[in-house]
């Protein structure tokens, strides 16, 4: 299985996150191939993972056009992580909300819908590091199902209805032996393919 990891980090940034994503996927028996966003439409992949990004990167830009096209038109499964969730939401016209402060650390999820992504999990702790989130307007849009929230974020995970496109506000690649749920979520995504 070949999974394209679409690297949204600016040059020289995000090396640790990319290493964690690749290590996790290899542990699951998957061959991750890191590509720049503009290369995502070339095809030949079984699924896509859209990475987070560094805070200095804008929410829109010419290089993101191809990723948004991919999200709207691909039949392959997609997992958007943090900024990747934002790209999924924006691909369908959903607005983002700038948060009053940066959110960092392990947070407890409240799972609303037992979708494949959260199979076998009950209120997992996941790693957060972000300053923006998807607007609550997504609850009113029939194209989406909100899968999870947290105490201070109403949209922690969502799915595009009728497709295997998931977005999570948190970083599942960041886990440890005491909080292994991020790895379980990545495993569930691979299993859902």
Order of alpha helices (4+ residues) and beta strands (2+ residues): beta-alpha-beta-beta-alpha-beta-alpha-beta-beta-beta-beta-beta-beta-alpha
